[in-house]
């Protein structure tokens, strides 16, 4: 799963540390999400969406397709 978190942060001018503070997580967590080393929990994904004012699927991109739809 890919994500646009780094792009959204750049567009809004917020640092990893500032975003982490808003969300109550560490800066390392934000970095791990951005570098695809950690998939956030659903509550964290929802909070990220609220912070940036976008739907969750505008941040996290999943190209998975069920077998019966291929």
PyMOL commands that set and color helices and strands:
alter all, ss='L'
color gray80, all
select helices_A, chain A and resi 5-12+16-23+27-34+42-52+56-58+67-69
alter helices_A, ss='H'
color red, helices_A
select strands_A, chain A and resi 2-3+60-61
alter strands_A, ss='S'
color yellow, strands_A
deselect
rebuild
show_as cartoon
